[in-house]
Amino acid sequence: MRRVLILIAASALIASAQTADCNRDCLRGFVTQYLDALVAHNPSAVPLGTEVRFTEDTVQIKPGEGLWKTASRITAYRQDMLDVRQGVAATFVVLEEAGKPVLFMLRLKVAAMKITEIETQVTRSRADGALFSLDNLQATNPAMNIVSTAAQRASREEAIRIANFYPEGLKIGDFVKVDAPFSPDAYRIENGGRMAGPGCARGGCENIKTQKIIAHPAITTRVAAVDEEQGIVLLRMNFGDTGSYGAGNALIVWEAFKVYGGQIHAVEAFMKVMPAAAGSGWD
């Protein structure tokens, strides 16, 4: 028994060391390599693990299928979220497909310098994503890339706790009641559209905390990545069937929260309308 426990502990240490070997620059490089290979339609150009698992819009397919066949260009918009502790690299990117813009969400899991997991979501139009305002996605927002001071930076656990106020508020339809800790200038951008905070053009949306929202009682949430250095928590959420997007449908949302100083300063999301009952492929 003691020998078994020692072997298990040794394996865990090796796995941890292999993950830690891929630092921020390494993870960012994997994203770049993946995107370059994607538009070149050449999955052999990336170091895939022997048992790599790949999903596009929750469906498991083979690398080289789906958007691999049609992506044609990488634009200037790319917001990376790099989770060194977990060996996860996630990004929001605007690509082109046959000359038309596409919102692309990518999550890579890297282990022993190989890609072992690929999770993607592709949104091609307003009908696809409920919102589609790509004029506002020419470059990343500076607010998402502020480097906070050591004193302002939250621990991993604290950043997750703060970000989770958001789905808690959505569940009951009220950010005030859950006392979500938004900063005074906090904003929300969804598929490029500014939907809350300063600059929001619709009535009553200037304050993200007091903005009226509907309840999402069936919402489910998964922590996809935590960029501890940048203070970004990425949640993958299924908003549940609220009757808003056609029978049986829900918004599937990848929502990134900029957290520092005990507050949520920015919320940016790529989302798509899909069947509410469909699993993520990673449940």
C-alpha positions in Angstrom: 0.0 0.0 0.0 2.8 2.4 0.9 4.5 1.7 -2.4 1.3 2.4 -4.3 0.8 5.7 -2.4 4.4 6.7 -3.2 3.9 6.0 -6.9 0.6 8.0 -7.0 2.3 10.9 -5.3 5.3 10.7 -7.7 2.9 10.7 -10.7 1.1 13.7 -9.4 4.4 15.6 -9.0 5.5 14.7 -12.5 2.2 15.8 -14.0 2.4 19.1 -12.0 5.9 19.7 -13.1 5.0 19.0 -16.7 2.1 21.5 -16.5 4.3 24.1 -14.8 6.9 23.8 -17.6 4.5 25.5 -19.9 4.5 29.1 -18.7 2.5 32.1 -20.0 4.6 32.5 -23.1 4.4 28.8 -23.7 0.6 28.7 -23.4 0.3 31.8 -25.6 2.5 30.1 -28.2 0.2 27.0 -28.3 -2.8 29.3 -29.0 -0.8 31.0 -31.8 0.3 27.7 -33.3 -3.2 26.3 -33.2 -4.8 29.4 -34.9 -2.1 29.4 -37.6 -2.6 25.7 -38.2 -6.4 26.2 -38.3 -6.4 28.8 -41.1 -3.8 26.6 -42.9 -6.2 23.7 -42.6 -3.3 21.6 -41.2 -3.9 19.9 -37.9 -0.6 18.1 -38.2 1.1 21.4 -37.6 0.2 21.4 -33.9 1.5 18.9 -31.3 -1.6 16.9 -30.5 -1.6 14.2 -27.8 -2.3 10.6 -28.9 -5.7 10.7 -27.3 -6.6 14.3 -27.9 -10.3 15.1 -27.5 -11.9 17.8 -29.7 -15.3 19.4 -29.6 -16.9 22.1 -31.8 -20.2 23.5 -30.5 -20.4 20.6 -28.0 -20.1 17.9 -30.6 -17.0 15.6 -30.6 -15.3 15.5 -34.0 -11.8 14.9 -35.3 -9.1 17.6 -35.6 -9.3 18.7 -39.3 -13.1 18.7 -39.3 -15.5 21.6 -38.7 -14.0 25.0 -38.8 -10.6 23.5 -39.7 -11.9 23.1 -43.2 -13.2 26.7 -43.7 -11.4 29.2 -41.5 -9.4 31.6 -43.7 -7.9 34.5 -41.8 -7.1 35.6 -38.2 -8.1 39.2 -37.5 -6.6 41.6 -35.0 -9.0 40.8 -32.2 -7.7 38.2 -29.7 -8.2 38.1 -26.0 -6.1 35.4 -24.3 -6.8 33.9 -20.8 -3.8 31.8 -19.6 -4.2 29.5 -16.7 -0.6 28.3 -16.0 -1.6 26.3 -12.9 -4.0 24.1 -14.8 -2.1 24.1 -18.2 -5.1 25.7 -19.9 -5.0 28.4 -22.6 -8.3 30.0 -23.7 -9.0 32.8 -26.1 -11.7 34.8 -27.8 -10.7 35.5 -31.4 -12.4 37.0 -34.4 -11.6 34.9 -37.5 -12.8 35.0 -41.1 -14.5 32.2 -43.0 -15.0 32.8 -46.7 -14.5 36.5 -46.1 -17.1 36.7 -43.4 -16.4 37.3 -39.6 -16.7 34.5 -37.1 -16.6 34.6 -33.3 -14.3 31.8 -32.2 -13.9 30.6 -28.6 -11.0 28.2 -28.0 -9.9 26.3 -24.9 -6.8 24.2 -25.0 -5.5 21.8 -22.3 -1.7 21.3 -22.5 0.1 18.4 -20.8 3.7 17.2 -21.3 3.9 19.8 -24.1 1.1 18.2 -26.1 -2.5 19.4 -26.6 -4.8 16.9 -24.9 -8.1 18.8 -25.0 -9.6 21.2 -27.5 -13.0 22.8 -26.8 -14.4 25.3 -29.3 -17.5 27.3 -30.0 -18.2 29.1 -33.3 -20.7 31.9 -33.8 -21.4 33.1 -37.3 -24.3 35.6 -37.2 -26.9 37.4 -35.2 -29.3 34.4 -35.7 -26.5 32.2 -34.3 -25.7 34.3 -31.3 -28.6 36.7 -30.6 -26.1 39.5 -30.8 -23.4 40.2 -33.4 -21.7 43.6 -33.3 -18.3 42.9 -34.8 -17.5 46.6 -35.4 -16.8 46.8 -31.7 -14.3 43.9 -31.9 -11.5 45.5 -33.9 -9.1 45.3 -30.9 -9.1 44.1 -27.4 -10.4 46.4 -24.6 -7.7 47.9 -22.5 -9.8 47.4 -19.4 -9.4 43.6 -19.8 -5.7 43.8 -19.9 -4.9 46.1 -17.0 -2.2 44.5 -14.8 -3.2 45.1 -11.2 -0.9 45.6 -8.3 0.0 42.7 -6.0 -2.2 44.3 -3.3 -5.2 44.4 -5.7 -4.8 40.9 -7.1 -7.2 38.3 -5.8 -6.2 34.7 -5.0 -7.5 32.1 -7.5 -10.2 31.0 -5.1 -11.2 34.5 -4.3 -11.4 35.5 -8.0 -13.7 32.5 -8.7 -15.9 33.4 -5.7 -16.3 37.0 -6.9 -17.0 36.0 -10.5 -19.7 33.6 -9.3 -21.8 36.5 -8.0 -22.7 36.9 -11.7 -24.4 33.6 -12.3 -25.9 33.8 -8.8 -27.5 37.1 -9.8 -28.7 35.7 -13.2 -30.3 32.8 -11.4 -32.7 35.0 -9.5 -32.7 37.9 -12.0 -31.2 40.5 -9.7 -27.6 41.6 -9.1 -28.6 43.9 -6.3 -30.1 41.2 -4.2 -26.9 39.1 -4.4 -24.9 42.3 -3.9 -22.6 41.5 -6.9 -19.4 43.5 -6.3 -19.3 45.5 -9.6 -17.0 48.5 -9.8 -18.7 51.8 -10.6 -17.4 51.7 -14.1 -18.0 48.0 -14.8 -19.4 47.1 -18.2 -20.6 44.1 -20.1 -19.9 43.3 -23.8 -21.6 40.4 -25.5 -20.6 39.3 -29.0 -19.2 42.7 -29.5 -22.3 44.6 -28.3 -22.0 46.9 -25.2 -25.0 45.7 -23.2 -24.3 47.3 -19.8 -22.2 50.0 -18.2 -20.9 53.4 -19.4 -21.5 53.8 -23.1 -24.5 51.4 -23.2 -27.2 53.1 -25.3 -30.3 51.4 -24.1 -32.4 52.8 -21.3 -31.5 51.7 -17.8 -28.4 49.8 -18.8 -25.8 52.3 -17.7 -25.4 50.7 -14.3 -24.7 47.0 -14.7 -25.7 46.2 -11.1 -29.1 47.8 -11.2 -29.9 46.9 -14.8 -33.1 44.9 -15.1 -32.5 41.3 -16.0 -34.7 38.2 -16.3 -34.3 35.2 -14.0 -32.4 32.2 -15.3 -33.4 29.5 -12.8 -31.8 26.6 -14.8 -28.4 28.3 -15.3 -25.4 26.0 -15.0 -21.8 27.1 -14.6 -18.3 25.6 -15.1 -15.0 27.3 -14.3 -13.0 26.9 -17.6 -9.9 28.9 -16.8 -8.4 31.3 -14.3 -5.7 33.7 -15.5 -4.2 34.5 -12.1 -1.7 37.1 -13.3 -4.3 39.0 -15.4 -7.1 38.6 -12.9 -9.5 37.0 -15.4 -12.0 34.2 -14.6 -13.5 32.4 -17.6 -16.9 30.7 -16.9 -18.7 28.5 -19.4 -22.5 28.9 -18.7 -25.6 27.4 -20.0 -28.3 30.0 -19.3 -31.1 27.4 -19.5 -34.4 27.7 -21.4 -36.0 31.0 -20.5 -38.3 31.0 -23.5 -36.3 33.8 -25.1 -34.5 32.0 -27.9 -36.9 29.5 -29.4 -38.4 26.4 -28.0 -35.9 24.4 -26.0 -33.0 26.7 -26.7 -30.6 28.6 -24.4 -27.7 30.9 -24.7 -24.4 29.1 -24.2 -22.1 31.7 -22.9 -18.3 31.9 -22.4 -18.0 34.8 -20.0 -14.7 36.4 -18.9 -14.7 38.5 -15.7 -11.9 41.0 -15.0 -11.5 40.8 -11.2 -9.2 42.9 -8.9 -9.5 45.0 -5.8 -12.4 42.8 -4.7 -14.6 43.9 -7.6 -15.7 42.9 -11.1 -14.5 45.6 -13.5 -15.4 44.1 -16.8 -17.5 41.3 -18.3 -16.9 40.2 -21.9 -18.6 37.2 -23.5 -18.8 35.2 -26.7 -22.1 33.3 -26.9 -24.3 31.2 -29.1 -27.9 29.9 -29.2 -28.0 26.1 -28.8 -30.3 23.5 -27.4 -30.6 23.9 -23.7 -30.5 20.2 -23.0 -27.3 19.6 -24.9 -24.4 18.7 -22.8 -21.2 20.7 -23.2 -19.3 17.6 -24.4 -17.1 18.0 -21.3 -19.6 17.3 -18.5 
